[in-house]
């Protein structure tokens, strides 16, 4: 691959995408966790695609000292996280919010478990609803401890000629359809169970080395989560449901910004659709087709 031109790289990318498509045209592709690792050497020459430790400066001759590698090359897979104030609103469409739980802060701990997944548990502190403290069974006053959660990297919006790709995370319970509980707690005499999943936007370490990964869960002007489905998905495909004992089940929206200390990990977006050569420059990260 010595002295390969940008046009050559484009051709290789197109052929590679075509080969994958021929195996499974319907296979869903996900963003992936990567690390920027030292490249192998052949003789006196390195064989990496990048010149720098951040894997951002492309080496046109593929003789760089660094290469993007899979998560199995990571030296540390565990992480911690924290957030400021968080809000969980249960609402009826067209009517409005029927119940709110507010928490002053949260902490999290977890581990990257796969190429696109991480397992974690989050503890919210200083939680209350309508003046009543909220707490999970066995937790301290005002603490809500989630069930074990799985966070899966997803594509929320695909890249276009005018807009960059939007990478997200889908946070759900680990029990699947039989037990997709994310949290169970009581606010005074009211028992609450949340199920389903919530989508947030990922920033910080997308196509870049960063000390943190930030997951932002936001709501729109009517109080619903900004994203309720992944790219190509159906509305309400990924939403939270709050079941308040004695009152019923309601759609729920979360507002929070969680910073994960996940240093050295890079999120690589899924491949774009094949393009005509020469490749168009991307909105971020190395040139790709």
Residue pairs with C-beta under 8 A, 6 or more apart in sequence:
1 47
1 62
2 45
2 61
2 62
2 63
3 61
4 12
4 60
4 61
4 62
5 60
6 60
6 278
6 279
6 287
7 277
7 278
9 279
9 287
10 275
10 277
10 278
10 279
10 289
11 277
13 271
13 274
13 279
13 288
13 289
14 274
14 275
14 277
14 289
17 271
17 273
17 274
17 289
18 274
20 27
29 155
29 270
29 271
30 115
30 116
30 152
30 153
30 154
30 155
30 270
31 116
31 153
31 154
31 155
31 167
31 202
31 206
31 267
31 268
31 269
31 270
32 70
32 71
32 115
32 116
32 153
32 267
32 268
32 270
33 71
33 74
33 112
33 115
33 116
33 153
33 265
33 266
33 267
33 268
34 55
34 68
34 69
34 70
34 71
34 265
34 266
34 267
34 268
35 68
35 69
35 70
35 71
35 73
35 74
35 264
35 265
35 266
36 50
36 53
36 54
36 55
36 66
36 67
36 68
36 69
36 209
36 264
36 266
37 66
37 67
37 68
37 69
37 73
38 48
38 65
38 66
38 67
39 46
39 47
39 48
39 49
39 50
39 64
39 65
39 66
39 67
40 46
40 47
40 48
40 67
41 47
45 63
46 63
46 64
46 65
47 62
47 63
47 67
48 59
48 62
48 63
48 64
48 65
48 66
48 67
49 55
49 58
49 59
49 62
49 64
49 66
49 67
49 68
49 286
50 56
50 57
50 58
50 59
50 64
50 65
50 66
50 67
50 68
50 286
51 57
51 58
51 59
51 64
51 65
51 66
52 66
53 66
53 209
54 208
54 209
55 66
55 67
55 68
55 209
55 266
55 286
56 207
56 208
56 209
56 285
56 286
57 64
58 64
58 286
58 287
68 266
68 268
70 115
71 77
71 112
71 114
71 115
71 265
74 112
74 264
74 265
75 264
76 263
76 264
77 111
77 112
77 113
78 109
78 110
78 111
78 112
79 109
79 110
79 111
79 112
79 118
79 120
79 213
79 260
79 261
79 262
80 107
80 108
80 109
80 260
80 261
81 106
81 107
81 108
81 109
81 110
81 120
81 122
81 258
81 259
81 260
81 261
82 105
82 106
82 107
82 108
82 258
82 259
83 105
83 106
83 108
83 256
83 257
83 258
83 259
84 104
84 105
84 256
84 257
85 102
85 103
85 104
85 105
85 256
86 102
86 103
86 105
86 106
86 124
86 254
86 255
86 256
87 100
87 101
87 102
87 103
87 254
87 255
87 256
88 100
88 101
88 102
88 194
88 240
88 242
88 252
88 253
88 254
89 97
89 99
89 100
89 219
89 223
89 252
89 253
89 255
90 97
90 98
90 99
90 100
90 242
90 244
90 250
90 251
90 252
91 97
91 98
91 223
91 224
91 250
91 251
91 252
91 253
92 98
92 250
92 251
93 224
93 251
96 223
97 223
98 247
98 250
99 129
99 130
99 242
99 244
99 247
99 250
100 129
100 130
101 127
101 128
101 129
101 134
101 144
101 187
101 192
102 127
102 128
102 129
103 124
103 125
103 126
103 127
103 134
103 142
103 144
104 125
104 126
104 127
105 124
105 125
105 126
106 122
106 123
106 124
106 125
106 256
106 258
107 122
107 123
107 125
108 120
108 121
108 122
108 123
108 258
108 260
109 120
109 121
110 118
110 119
110 120
110 121
110 149
110 151
110 260
111 118
111 119
111 120
112 118
112 262
112 265
113 119
113 150
116 152
116 153
117 150
117 151
117 152
117 153
118 150
118 151
119 148
119 149
119 150
119 151
119 174
120 148
120 149
120 151
121 145
121 146
121 147
121 148
121 149
122 145
122 146
122 149
122 258
123 139
123 143
123 144
123 145
123 146
124 143
124 144
124 145
124 146
125 140
125 142
125 143
126 142
127 133
127 134
127 135
127 142
127 143
127 144
127 185
127 187
128 134
128 142
128 187
129 187
129 188
129 190
130 187
130 188
132 187
132 188
132 190
133 141
133 142
133 187
133 188
134 142
134 144
134 185
134 186
134 187
134 192
135 141
135 142
135 143
135 144
135 185
135 186
136 143
136 144
136 145
136 183
136 184
136 185
137 184
137 185
137 186
139 145
139 185
144 183
144 185
145 183
146 182
146 183
147 173
147 174
147 175
147 181
147 182
147 183
147 184
148 173
148 174
149 171
149 172
149 173
149 174
149 182
150 171
150 172
150 173
150 174
151 169
151 170
151 171
151 215
152 169
152 170
152 172
153 167
153 168
153 169
153 202
153 267
154 167
154 168
154 169
154 170
154 199
154 230
154 231
155 165
155 166
155 167
155 168
155 230
155 231
155 269
155 270
156 166
156 167
156 168
156 199
156 201
156 227
156 230
156 231
157 163
157 165
157 166
157 231
158 165
158 231
158 232
158 272
159 165
159 269
159 272
159 282
159 283
161 280
163 283
164 282
164 283
164 284
165 269
165 272
165 283
166 201
167 201
167 202
167 206
167 267
167 269
168 199
168 200
168 201
168 202
168 227
168 230
169 199
169 200
169 202
169 215
170 197
170 198
170 199
170 230
170 238
171 182
171 197
171 198
171 199
171 200
171 215
172 180
172 182
172 196
172 197
172 198
172 238
173 179
173 180
173 181
173 182
173 195
173 197
175 181
180 195
180 196
180 197
181 193
181 194
181 195
182 194
182 195
182 196
182 197
182 198
182 240
183 192
183 193
183 194
184 191
184 192
184 193
184 194
185 191
185 192
186 192
190 244
190 245
190 246
190 247
191 244
191 245
192 242
192 243
192 244
192 245
193 242
193 243
193 245
194 240
194 241
194 242
194 243
194 252
195 240
195 241
195 243
196 238
196 239
196 240
196 241
196 252
197 238
197 239
197 240
198 217
198 225
198 238
198 239
198 240
198 254
199 217
199 225
199 227
199 228
199 229
199 230
199 238
200 215
200 216
200 217
200 218
200 227
200 258
201 215
201 216
201 218
201 226
201 227
202 213
202 214
202 215
202 267
203 213
203 214
203 216
204 210
204 212
204 213
204 214
204 259
205 212
205 213
205 262
205 265
205 266
205 267
206 266
206 267
206 269
206 284
206 285
207 266
207 267
207 268
207 269
207 284
207 285
207 286
208 266
208 284
208 285
209 264
209 266
210 263
211 261
211 263
212 259
212 260
212 261
212 262
212 263
213 259
213 260
213 262
213 265
213 267
214 257
214 258
214 259
214 260
215 257
215 258
215 260
216 256
216 257
216 258
217 225
217 254
217 255
217 256
217 257
217 258
218 225
218 226
218 255
219 225
219 226
219 253
219 254
219 255
220 226
223 253
224 251
224 253
225 239
225 240
225 253
225 254
227 238
228 235
228 236
228 237
228 238
228 239
229 235
229 236
229 237
229 238
230 237
230 238
236 251
239 251
239 252
240 251
240 252
240 253
240 254
241 249
241 250
241 251
241 252
242 249
242 250
242 251
242 252
243 249
243 250
244 250
268 285
269 285
271 288
271 289
272 282
272 288
272 289
274 289
275 289
277 289
279 287
279 288
279 289
281 287
282 288
